[in-house]
Amino acid sequence: MSVQFFTFLQLTVWSEFFFLFRFSSVMPLTKDEMYAAGIPPEEMGFCAGVLLKYRTCVHNNRPWFTNCIHEKHDYLHCKSEE
């Protein structure tokens, strides 16, 4: 067996292992809460709660919205995992 095939086999086994133990996502907000918050339909999903925190931070810290870099990072991380 070549080293490349063995590495591919290891990655495949580990990815299947972690997929089995991945936590199920729960919707943080209801559809009515998302509509009331003004979240666009394409953004309605599992990251809507994180997006709402980010938008609230930007609104509260205007014009220094750079203070919300942690919330923005959390939202982008959530979107990449979704």
C-alpha positions as protocol buffer text, in pm:
chain_id: "A"
residue {
  index: 1
  type: MET
  ca { x: 0 y: 0 z: 0 }
}
residue {
  index: 2
  type: SER
  ca { x: 123 y: 346 z: -77 }
}
residue {
  index: 3
  type: VAL
  ca { x: 151 y: 615 z: 186 }
}
residue {
  index: 4
  type: GLN
  ca { x: -95 y: 840 z: 2 }
}
residue {
  index: 5
  type: PHE
  ca { x: -365 y: 572 z: -1 }
}
residue {
  index: 6
  type: PHE
  ca { x: -310 y: 498 z: 367 }
}
residue {
  index: 7
  type: THR
  ca { x: -341 y: 871 z: 452 }
}
residue {
  index: 8
  type: PHE
  ca { x: -660 y: 896 z: 246 }
}
residue {
  index: 9
  type: LEU
  ca { x: -799 y: 592 z: 427 }
}
residue {
  index: 10
  type: GLN
  ca { x: -719 y: 746 z: 765 }
}
residue {
  index: 11
  type: LEU
  ca { x: -887 y: 1075 z: 673 }
}
residue {
  index: 12
  type: THR
  ca { x: -1195 y: 895 z: 547 }
}
residue {
  index: 13
  type: VAL
  ca { x: -1229 y: 692 z: 867 }
}
residue {
  index: 14
  type: TRP
  ca { x: -1181 y: 999 z: 1090 }
}
residue {
  index: 15
  type: SER
  ca { x: -1428 y: 1211 z: 893 }
}
residue {
  index: 16
  type: GLU
  ca { x: -1692 y: 938 z: 919 }
}
residue {
  index: 17
  type: PHE
  ca { x: -1621 y: 904 z: 1292 }
}
residue {
  index: 18
  type: PHE
  ca { x: -1670 y: 1276 z: 1358 }
}
residue {
  index: 19
  type: PHE
  ca { x: -1976 y: 1290 z: 1134 }
}
residue {
  index: 20
  type: LEU
  ca { x: -2149 y: 1028 z: 1350 }
}
residue {
  index: 21
  type: PHE
  ca { x: -2091 y: 1229 z: 1669 }
}
residue {
  index: 22
  type: ARG
  ca { x: -2176 y: 1571 z: 1528 }
}
residue {
  index: 23
  type: PHE
  ca { x: -2431 y: 1760 z: 1734 }
}
residue {
  index: 24
  type: SER
  ca { x: -2764 y: 1829 z: 1574 }
}
residue {
  index: 25
  type: SER
  ca { x: -2844 y: 2195 z: 1522 }
}
residue {
  index: 26
  type: VAL
  ca { x: -3145 y: 2354 z: 1684 }
}
residue {
  index: 27
  type: MET
  ca { x: -3314 y: 2661 z: 1540 }
}
residue {
  index: 28
  type: PRO
  ca { x: -3239 y: 2944 z: 1787 }
}
residue {
  index: 29
  type: LEU
  ca { x: -3527 y: 3164 z: 1671 }
}
residue {
  index: 30
  type: THR
  ca { x: -3874 y: 3100 z: 1540 }
}
residue {
  index: 31
  type: LYS
  ca { x: -3977 y: 3219 z: 1193 }
}
residue {
  index: 32
  type: ASP
  ca { x: -4192 y: 3493 z: 1350 }
}
residue {
  index: 33
  type: GLU
  ca { x: -3898 y: 3624 z: 1553 }
}
residue {
  index: 34
  type: MET
  ca { x: -3679 y: 3627 z: 1242 }
}
residue {
  index: 35
  type: TYR
  ca { x: -3941 y: 3820 z: 1043 }
}
residue {
  index: 36
  type: ALA
  ca { x: -3985 y: 4067 z: 1332 }
}
residue {
  index: 37
  type: ALA
  ca { x: -3608 y: 4123 z: 1349 }
}
residue {
  index: 38
  type: GLY
  ca { x: -3597 y: 4200 z: 978 }
}
residue {
  index: 39
  type: ILE
  ca { x: -3369 y: 3914 z: 884 }
}
residue {
  index: 40
  type: PRO
  ca { x: -3388 y: 3851 z: 507 }
}
residue {
  index: 41
  type: PRO
  ca { x: -3524 y: 3511 z: 397 }
}
residue {
  index: 42
  type: GLU
  ca { x: -3187 y: 3397 z: 256 }
}
residue {
  index: 43
  type: GLU
  ca { x: -3026 y: 3451 z: 598 }
}
residue {
  index: 44
  type: MET
  ca { x: -3294 y: 3265 z: 794 }
}
residue {
  index: 45
  type: GLY
  ca { x: -3136 y: 2952 z: 928 }
}
residue {
  index: 46
  type: PHE
  ca { x: -2933 y: 2814 z: 1215 }
}
residue {
  index: 47
  type: CYS
  ca { x: -2709 y: 3124 z: 1224 }
}
residue {
  index: 48
  type: ALA
  ca { x: -2994 y: 3374 z: 1257 }
}
residue {
  index: 49
  type: GLY
  ca { x: -2939 y: 3416 z: 1631 }
}
residue {
  index: 50
  type: VAL
  ca { x: -2571 y: 3491 z: 1581 }
}
residue {
  index: 51
  type: LEU
  ca { x: -2656 y: 3734 z: 1299 }
}
residue {
  index: 52
  type: LEU
  ca { x: -2903 y: 3910 z: 1528 }
}
residue {
  index: 53
  type: LYS
  ca { x: -2633 y: 3950 z: 1797 }
}
residue {
  index: 54
  type: TYR
  ca { x: -2394 y: 4091 z: 1538 }
}
residue {
  index: 55
  type: ARG
  ca { x: -2648 y: 4340 z: 1401 }
}
residue {
  index: 56
  type: THR
  ca { x: -2742 y: 4450 z: 1753 }
}
residue {
  index: 57
  type: CYS
  ca { x: -2375 y: 4508 z: 1836 }
}
residue {
  index: 58
  type: VAL
  ca { x: -2324 y: 4713 z: 1519 }
}
residue {
  index: 59
  type: HIS
  ca { x: -2633 y: 4920 z: 1598 }
}
residue {
  index: 60
  type: ASN
  ca { x: -2528 y: 4982 z: 1961 }
}
residue {
  index: 61
  type: ASN
  ca { x: -2166 y: 5068 z: 1876 }
}
residue {
  index: 62
  type: ARG
  ca { x: -2228 y: 5293 z: 1577 }
}
residue {
  index: 63
  type: PRO
  ca { x: -2004 y: 5456 z: 1439 }
}
residue {
  index: 64
  type: TRP
  ca { x: -1735 y: 5233 z: 1598 }
}
residue {
  index: 65
  type: PHE
  ca { x: -1869 y: 4908 z: 1457 }
}
residue {
  index: 66
  type: THR
  ca { x: -1515 y: 4766 z: 1460 }
}
residue {
  index: 67
  type: ASN
  ca { x: -1580 y: 4689 z: 1827 }
}
residue {
  index: 68
  type: CYS
  ca { x: -1801 y: 4403 z: 1703 }
}
residue {
  index: 69
  type: ILE
  ca { x: -1523 y: 4202 z: 1540 }
}
residue {
  index: 70
  type: HIS
  ca { x: -1583 y: 3905 z: 1773 }
}
residue {
  index: 71
  type: GLU
  ca { x: -1951 y: 3889 z: 1685 }
}
residue {
  index: 72
  type: LYS
  ca { x: -1868 y: 3912 z: 1315 }
}
residue {
  index: 73
  type: HIS
  ca { x: -1616 y: 3630 z: 1350 }
}
residue {
  index: 74
  type: ASP
  ca { x: -1875 y: 3414 z: 1530 }
}
residue {
  index: 75
  type: TYR
  ca { x: -2128 y: 3477 z: 1253 }
}
residue {
  index: 76
  type: LEU
  ca { x: -1884 y: 3397 z: 971 }
}
residue {
  index: 77
  type: HIS
  ca { x: -1771 y: 3083 z: 1155 }
}
residue {
  index: 78
  type: CYS
  ca { x: -2133 y: 2974 z: 1195 }
}
residue {
  index: 79
  type: LYS
  ca { x: -2200 y: 3033 z: 825 }
}
residue {
  index: 80
  type: SER
  ca { x: -1895 y: 2832 z: 722 }
}
residue {
  index: 81
  type: GLU
  ca { x: -2005 y: 2536 z: 936 }
}
residue {
  index: 82
  type: GLU
  ca { x: -2361 y: 2549 z: 806 }
}
